Amino acid sequence: MNNLLKSREALLALAILVLLAVIATRFPAFIEPRNLANVFNDTSPLIILAIGQMVVILTKCIDLSVAATLALCGMVAAMLNGAGVPLPLILLAAVVLGAVLGSVNGLLVWKVDIPPIVVTLGTMTIYRGIIFLISDGKWINAHQMTAGFKDLPRAELFGIHVMSWIALAVIAAAVVLLTRTPLGRSFYAVGGNPHAAVYTGINVGRTQFVAFVISGALAGLTGYLWVARYAVAYVDIAGGFELDVVAACVIGGIAIAGGAGTIAGAVLGALFLGVIKNALPVVGISPFWQLAISGSAIILAVAFNARQGRSRGRIILKSAEHRA
């Protein structure tokens, strides 16, 4: 029992259950299975982006350009749809474009040695600017999109929306990647102790580059899902959403210093924010309070992680470039 209470994931799951119980005292319909499925569906974009962000954070980096990447890939997807490109090619183009945008971040961090937060702040602005240039600042609305383009994320399979199925598939793939592959173990090794990782033959820069590519690809996929589901594309789409993505990771126990965290934690962190976002209008609280709640949750989560974290000890091995 004590080990269960020490688990960040267990505590977060308990917090979500308590939150649902409190909401149910005023609005019992909120916890009906159909409504909870809708909450998961609404949270699916955040879950997908949080998984990509988690991979980046594991390597001691951060990607603040995920929302801008989402917006640019979503705009390109909508424009390709308007040009008559088949949906499978649109999906492929969105994912590939996202991976390319992520690789730009990764190369600047790896080869130019610019701090990740500086790189992604810069590319965040650049990507938003590119959206304005290619769209001339105009919106693409529902009547300019084909039915097939809009219907895929909204379609249901066994009573669950396709967008939710995609999120579940991403979760499953991420679990396999991080727990069953050498690349997944490299992410943890690079973030946990990059000096020791070098001595085991891991290329730290290349591993961080791959993390950014994965984050970008998932953001590209989410860009299509977002634009298709809400049937609109414009410059400021998903503005500020990177805060929610980082918050989901931190709340889920992903160590901001890298090297620690689980997929379950990232998913639960996203669901925690998703429940709050969906519950605020129901209980009569302004959605603008979500920003304050997200910020407070980040501070509390970081404080909790700091108290629960183990001491790092001394670094005995020096980096390879300092060897004689």
C-alpha positions in Angstrom: 0.0 0.0 0.0 2.8 2.4 0.8 4.5 1.7 -2.5 1.2 2.5 -4.3 0.9 5.8 -2.5 4.5 6.7 -3.5 3.7 6.1 -7.2 3.1 9.4 -9.0 0.8 7.6 -11.5 -1.3 6.1 -8.7 -1.6 9.4 -6.9 -2.6 11.2 -10.1 -5.1 8.5 -11.0 -6.6 8.9 -7.5 -6.7 12.7 -7.9 -8.6 12.3 -11.2 -11.1 9.9 -9.5 -11.6 12.4 -6.6 -12.1 15.2 -9.1 -14.7 13.2 -11.0 -16.5 12.3 -7.8 -16.6 16.0 -6.8 -18.0 17.0 -10.2 -20.5 14.1 -10.0 -22.0 15.5 -6.8 -23.3 18.5 -8.8 -23.7 17.0 -12.3 -24.0 13.1 -12.2 -24.3 13.0 -16.0 -20.7 14.0 -16.3 -19.4 10.6 -15.2 -21.7 8.6 -17.6 -19.6 6.4 -19.9 -20.6 8.2 -23.0 -19.6 11.6 -21.6 -16.3 10.2 -20.3 -15.6 8.8 -23.7 -16.2 12.3 -25.1 -13.8 13.7 -22.6 -11.1 11.3 -23.7 -11.8 12.2 -27.3 -11.5 15.9 -26.6 -8.2 15.2 -24.8 -6.8 12.9 -27.5 -4.8 15.8 -29.2 -3.2 16.7 -25.9 -2.3 13.1 -25.2 -0.6 12.6 -28.5 1.4 15.8 -28.2 2.3 15.1 -24.5 3.8 11.7 -25.6 5.9 13.5 -28.2 6.9 16.1 -25.7 7.7 13.5 -23.1 10.2 11.8 -25.4 12.0 15.2 -25.9 12.0 16.0 -22.2 13.5 12.6 -21.4 16.6 13.7 -23.3 17.0 16.9 -21.3 15.4 19.0 -24.0 12.0 20.8 -24.5 9.9 21.5 -27.5 7.9 24.7 -27.3 7.2 24.7 -31.1 4.7 21.7 -31.0 1.6 23.9 -31.2 3.1 26.0 -34.1 4.1 22.7 -35.8 0.5 21.5 -35.3 -0.9 24.7 -36.8 1.4 24.7 -39.9 0.8 21.0 -40.7 -2.9 21.5 -40.2 -3.0 24.5 -42.6 -0.9 22.5 -45.2 -3.3 19.6 -44.8 -6.3 21.9 -45.4 -4.7 23.5 -48.4 -3.8 20.1 -49.9 -7.4 19.0 -49.4 -8.6 22.1 -51.2 -6.2 21.1 -54.1 -7.9 17.7 -54.4 -5.1 15.6 -52.9 -6.4 12.2 -51.6 -6.8 11.8 -47.9 -4.1 9.1 -47.4 -1.5 11.4 -49.0 -2.6 14.3 -46.9 -2.1 12.3 -43.8 1.3 11.2 -45.0 2.3 14.8 -45.9 1.2 16.1 -42.5 3.3 13.5 -40.6 6.3 13.9 -42.9 6.1 17.7 -42.7 5.9 17.5 -38.9 9.0 15.3 -38.8 10.9 17.7 -41.1 10.0 20.6 -38.8 11.0 18.6 -35.8 14.3 17.7 -37.5 15.0 21.4 -37.9 14.8 21.8 -34.1 16.9 18.7 -33.6 19.7 19.7 -36.0 20.0 23.2 -34.4 20.3 21.6 -31.0 22.6 18.8 -32.2 24.9 20.4 -34.7 24.8 24.1 -33.7 24.6 23.5 -30.0 21.9 26.1 -29.3 19.8 25.5 -26.1 16.6 23.7 -27.0 14.4 26.3 -25.3 15.9 29.1 -27.5 15.7 27.0 -30.7 12.0 26.1 -30.2 11.0 29.6 -29.1 12.5 30.8 -32.4 11.0 28.1 -34.6 7.7 28.5 -32.9 7.6 32.1 -34.2 9.0 31.1 -37.6 6.4 28.4 -38.2 3.6 30.8 -37.3 5.0 33.2 -39.8 5.1 30.6 -42.5 1.4 29.9 -42.0 0.6 33.5 -42.5 2.8 33.6 -45.7 1.3 30.5 -47.3 -2.3 31.4 -46.4 -2.0 35.1 -46.9 -3.6 35.4 -43.4 -6.9 33.9 -44.6 -8.9 31.2 -42.9 -9.9 27.9 -44.4 -13.4 27.1 -43.2 -15.7 24.0 -43.1 -17.4 24.8 -46.5 -13.9 24.7 -48.1 -13.2 21.2 -46.9 -14.4 17.9 -48.3 -16.7 15.7 -46.2 -14.1 12.9 -46.2 -11.4 15.2 -44.9 -13.6 16.3 -42.0 -15.3 13.0 -41.2 -12.4 10.7 -40.4 -11.6 12.0 -36.9 -15.3 12.1 -36.1 -16.2 8.6 -37.3 -17.0 6.0 -34.7 -15.6 2.5 -34.5 -17.2 0.2 -31.8 -18.7 3.3 -30.3 -15.4 5.2 -30.0 -14.3 8.0 -32.2 -11.4 7.3 -34.6 -9.4 10.2 -33.0 -9.6 8.3 -29.7 -8.4 5.1 -31.5 -5.5 7.0 -33.0 -4.5 8.3 -29.5 -4.7 4.7 -28.1 -2.5 3.5 -31.0 0.0 6.2 -30.3 0.0 5.3 -26.6 0.6 1.6 -27.4 3.4 2.4 -29.9 5.1 4.7 -27.4 5.0 2.0 -24.7 6.7 -0.4 -27.0 9.3 2.1 -28.1 10.3 3.2 -24.6 10.2 -0.1 -22.9 11.2 -2.6 -25.5 13.7 -1.0 -27.8 17.3 0.2 -27.5 16.2 3.6 -28.8 13.8 4.0 -25.9 16.4 3.1 -23.4 18.8 5.6 -25.1 16.3 8.4 -24.4 16.4 7.6 -20.7 20.1 7.1 -20.6 20.8 10.5 -22.3 18.5 12.3 -19.9 19.6 10.4 -16.8 23.4 10.8 -17.3 24.6 12.0 -20.7 28.3 11.7 -19.6 27.8 8.0 -18.9 25.7 7.6 -22.0 28.7 8.6 -24.1 30.8 5.9 -22.6 28.2 3.3 -23.5 28.4 4.3 -27.2 25.2 6.4 -27.3 25.4 9.5 -29.5 23.7 12.1 -27.3 23.1 14.7 -30.0 21.7 12.1 -32.5 19.4 10.7 -29.8 18.0 14.2 -29.1 17.6 14.8 -32.8 15.5 11.6 -33.1 13.4 12.7 -30.1 12.6 16.0 -31.8 11.7 14.2 -35.1 9.2 12.0 -33.2 7.7 15.0 -31.5 7.3 16.8 -34.8 5.8 13.8 -36.5 3.2 13.4 -33.8 2.5 17.2 -33.9 2.0 16.9 -37.7 -0.5 14.0 -37.2 -2.3 16.0 -34.6 -2.4 19.0 -36.9 -4.6 17.1 -39.4 -6.8 15.7 -36.6 -7.3 19.1 -35.1 -8.1 20.9 -38.3 -10.4 18.1 -39.6 -12.3 17.8 -36.4 -12.9 21.5 -35.8 -13.2 22.2 -39.6 -11.1 25.4 -39.5 -7.5 26.3 -40.2 -5.9 29.7 -39.5 -2.7 31.3 -38.3 -3.3 31.2 -34.5 -4.8 27.8 -34.3 -3.9 26.0 -31.0 -2.3 29.2 -29.8 -0.7 28.7 -26.4 -1.4 25.0 -26.5 2.3 24.2 -25.8 1.7 25.3 -22.2 -0.9 22.5 -21.8 1.4 20.0 -23.4 4.3 20.8 -21.0 1.9 21.0 -18.1 0.6 17.5 -18.9 4.1 16.1 -18.9 5.1 17.8 -15.7 1.9 17.0 -13.9 2.4 13.4 -15.0 5.7 13.1 -13.3 8.0 13.5 -16.2 11.2 15.0 -14.8 11.9 18.3 -16.4 15.6 17.6 -16.0 15.3 14.5 -18.1 15.8 10.8 -17.7 12.6 9.9 -15.7 8.9 9.5 -16.5 6.4 7.0 -17.9 3.8 7.0 -20.7 1.1 6.3 -18.1 2.2 9.5 -16.3 2.0 11.6 -19.5 -1.4 10.2 -20.4 -2.8 10.8 -16.8 -1.4 14.3 -16.8 -3.2 15.0 -20.0 -6.4 13.4 -18.8 -6.2 15.5 -15.6 -6.1 18.7 -17.6 -8.8 17.3 -20.0 -11.2 16.7 -17.1 -10.6 20.1 -15.7 -11.2 21.8 -19.2 -14.4 19.9 -19.7 -15.7 20.3 -16.2 -15.1 24.1 -15.8 -18.1 25.1 -18.1 -20.3 22.5 -16.4 -19.7 23.9 -12.9 -20.1 27.4 -14.1 -16.4 28.5 -13.9 -14.9 30.6 -16.6 -12.6 28.6 -19.0 -10.0 31.3 -18.6 -9.3 29.9 -15.1 -7.9 26.9 -16.9 -4.6 28.8 -17.5 -4.3 29.7 -13.8 -5.1 26.1 -12.8 -2.6 24.7 -15.3 0.1 27.0 -14.0 -0.6 26.1 -10.4 -0.6 22.5 -11.2 2.8 22.8 -12.9 4.3 24.5 -9.8 2.8 21.9 -7.4 4.0 19.0 -9.6 7.5 20.4 -9.9 7.6 20.9 -6.1 6.3 17.4 -5.6 8.8 15.9 -8.0 11.7 17.8 -6.4 10.8 16.4 -3.0 10.3 12.9 -4.2 13.4 12.8 -6.5 16.5 11.0 -5.6 19.8 12.8 -5.0 21.9 12.7 -8.2 25.3 12.2 -6.5 28.6 13.1 -8.1 29.4 12.8 -11.8 32.6 10.8 -11.9 32.9 10.2 -15.6 33.7 13.2 -17.8 32.3 13.7 -21.2 34.2 12.1 -24.1 35.5 15.3 -25.6 37.4 16.1 -22.3 39.3 12.8 -22.3 43.0 13.0 -22.9 
